[in-house]
Amino acid sequence: MAEVTDASFAAEVIGAELPVLVEFTADWCPPCRQMGPVLAALAEQEAGRLRVVQLDVDRNPATTNAYKVLSMPTFIVFRDGEPVRSMVGARPKRRLLEELADVV
């Protein structure tokens, strides 16, 4: 799964043609690690319809602060450069797909 940074966020997420699911994550976050395989499977399943990326909150404070992310994992879906859905906390792939159905 691709990683984005403060420096690449505008090009990789805001300027993306596809909707982008950004996981705001941290190495020290057990639920974030738990979501790794779920997000990898989602990225593969939704390839061509949704891009899935991660942003490490500790190494990228500007973007983290800009979107007021306080808990990890936080997921924000961007479409046409705008945040259209925000979700906090680990969840199974089935539930994540249900929550994304109307934005992808």
N, C-alpha and C positions, 0 to 999 in steps of 0.2 A: 504494500500500500504506500502511496506517495506521501511524503511529508512536505508541508509548506512552512514558511518562516515569515517573520515580519517583512522581510525584504521581497519575498516572492508572492505574498498573499494577494496583492492587487492583480497581478498577471494571472496567477493560477486559479483564483477563486472569483474575484470580482469580474474579471474579464472573460471568464469561461463561457463557452457556448452552451454546455450542458448544465443542468442543475448540479450543485456540488454539496455533498454532505461533509462538513468539517467536524471531526472529533477533536475537541480541546482536551488534551490528555497530559499526563505526567508520569514519569518513570516510577514514582513512589506510590502510585494509585492502583491498588489491587483491582477495583472494578474496571479500570481502564484496561489493564492487562487481560482481564476476562473478556472484554469486548473485541480484542484483537482478531480471533478466529471468526467471530460473528461478522465483523466489518469486512474481513478479507472475503468471506463467502458472499456477502452482499455485493461487494465491488465486482466480483466475478459474475454473479447472477444478473446484475443490472448494467453490465458494461454496455456502453452505447446509449444508455438512458440516464445514467447517474454516475458522477465521479465521486469517489470516496477518498478523503485525505485526512491526515492527522496534523495537528499543530501542538507542539510541546509548550505548555503554558510557562514553564520556568525559563526557557530559552527565548521566548517570544512575548515579552510583556506588553508591547505596544498594541498588538492585535488583541491579546487577551483583555486588556483594559478597555480597548475601544468597543468591544462587544459585551462588556460588563460580566465576564465569565468569573464566577466565584466558586463553583463546585465542579468536580470532575467525576466522571466524564460529562461534558456538556456537548450536545450535538446541535449544530445550527445548519440548516439547509439554506443555501443561497441560490436564487434563480434570477437571471438577468441582472446580476450584481447586487441584489438586495436580499437581506435575510427574510425568509418567508415562514420558517418554522424553527422553534427552539425546544429542545428536550434535555432533561437532566437525569442522569442515572443510567446504570446498566439495564439492559432489557434483552430478551430473546429476539432472534432474527425475525420470527413471525410477527411479533408485536411491533418491531421497528418498521417492517414492511407495511403493516396496517397504518402506522402513523405517517408514513411517507406517501401513501397511495394517492392523495389528492394534490401533492406538490411535485411529483415526478412525472 
